[in-house]
Amino acid sequence: MQFVLSDDADRDLDDIWEYIAEDSVDAADQWIGRLFDAFDAIAETPGIGHKRDDLTAYPVLFWPVGAYLVIYRITTLPVEIVAVTQGARDIPAFLRRRFSQ
């Protein structure tokens, strides 16, 4: 099984890398590697995520990776990674903005 990154998720990864790289390029590379490991795990077992009806009615699942949330959709195959964001964000507002674009 494989995954695809949405354009938004690809930009999220760039933003995460740039933010972390301000302090350490090696740490930024390691975090992006951890996230891609999570994408692979999600693709291999799409049901490992959690539906969060309290956060959104959108048909997405959530998978935590450290302080980040991988938000993905399994309504189509391959699995689509739709967003990667800090778990401390206002996730309902973030998703409303993301899906209204």
Summary of the structure (lengths in Angstrom):
residues: 101
radius of gyration: 13.1
end to end distance: 28.2
largest distance: 37.5
contacts: 281
relative contact order: 0.20
helix: 47%
strand: 23%
